[in-house]
């Protein structure tokens, strides 16, 4: 006789399959993590310098996370930004359907629980 077992919540995203570093330069601008607690695989963006102090320009962006290996489309569950950067997250490729209301400073790191596993593109300023 088979008995059904209760469903268990799992915090691991099924999508990300490895660490990814994008951009040129040695200045770390942002980082996404696979799990809402900041653990798991990472996606890191590097640039040639700090982001500018204004959000009227875009300092860096990634239009389609599915275009990179590592299974990162719809896998970001935690975010942090560095070196004066703020972040805008979008649901679909090419910055379509913004997930955040304007620019967000993720400071020392924050869970993306409310928009978990939905990011497909992002901008940094």
KAQUIVEN-V385562 format. One record per pair of residues at least 4 apart in sequence whose ideal C-beta (glycine too) atoms are under 7 Angstrom apart, sorted by sequence separation. I is the first residue (numbers start at 0). J is the second residue. D is the distance in whole Angstrom. If there is no record, write none. Layout:
i: [I;I]
j: [J;J]
d: [D;D]
This chain:
i: [34;67;70;80;91;99;105;111;32;34;51;80;89;90;91;32;33;80;89;90;32;33;51;64;65;89;50;64;78;89;90;32;89;31;87;88;30;31;88;30;46;87;30;46;29;44;87;27;28;86;98;28;44;85;86;15;27;28;85;26;85;86;98;25;26;98;12;24;26;11;12;18;22;23;24;26;28;102;11;17;18;19;20;21;22;24;26;10;15;22;23;80;10;15;20;80;10;58;79;88;94;12;65;78;90;92;93;11;79;91;92;94;42;63;79;90;91;62;63;88;89;28;52;54;62;77;78;89;50;62;77;89;42;49;50;77;78;88;49;50;77;87;76;86;87;75;22;86;76;84;85;21;37;76;84;33;35;36;34;35;74;33;34;73;75;80;31;32;73;32;73;21;31;73;31;72;19;54;29;30;19;29;29;17;19;28;29;16;28;15;16;27;28;64;65;15;27;29;64;14;15;26;28;63;64;29;63;14;62;14;15;61;14;61;60;12;60;60;12;59;57;58;58;57;56;54;37;50;51;50;35;35;35;44;35;29;28;14;12]
j: [38;71;74;84;95;103;109;115;37;39;56;85;94;95;96;38;39;86;95;96;39;40;58;71;72;96;58;72;86;97;98;41;98;41;97;98;41;42;99;42;58;99;43;59;44;59;102;43;44;102;114;45;61;102;103;33;45;46;103;45;104;105;117;45;46;118;33;45;47;33;34;40;44;45;46;48;50;124;34;40;41;42;43;44;45;47;49;34;39;46;47;104;35;40;45;105;36;84;105;114;120;39;92;105;117;119;120;39;107;119;120;122;71;92;108;119;120;92;93;118;119;59;83;85;93;108;109;120;82;94;109;121;75;82;83;110;111;121;83;84;111;121;111;121;122;111;59;123;115;123;124;61;77;116;124;74;76;77;76;77;116;76;77;116;118;123;75;76;117;77;118;67;77;119;78;119;67;102;78;79;69;79;80;69;71;80;81;69;81;69;70;81;82;118;119;70;82;84;119;70;71;82;84;119;120;86;120;72;120;73;74;120;74;121;121;74;122;123;76;123;122;123;124;124;124;124;108;123;124;124;110;111;112;123;115;123;123;116;116]
d: [5;6;6;4;4;5;5;6;5;4;6;6;5;7;5;6;3;5;6;4;6;4;6;4;4;6;4;5;6;5;5;6;6;7;6;4;6;4;5;7;7;6;5;5;5;6;6;6;5;7;5;6;7;4;5;4;6;5;6;6;5;6;6;6;5;6;5;5;7;7;7;5;5;7;5;6;6;6;6;6;5;5;5;5;4;4;6;5;7;5;6;7;6;4;6;5;7;7;5;7;5;7;7;4;5;5;6;7;7;5;5;7;5;4;4;6;7;6;7;5;6;6;6;6;5;6;6;4;6;7;7;7;7;4;5;6;6;5;5;4;6;6;5;6;4;6;6;6;5;5;6;6;5;6;7;6;5;7;5;6;6;6;7;5;4;7;4;6;6;4;7;7;7;6;5;5;6;5;7;5;4;7;4;5;6;7;7;6;6;6;4;5;6;7;7;5;7;6;6;5;6;6;5;7;7;6;6;7;5;6;4;6;4;6;7;5;4;7;6;4;5;5;5;5;6;5;6;6;7;6;4;7;5;7;6;6;5;7;6]
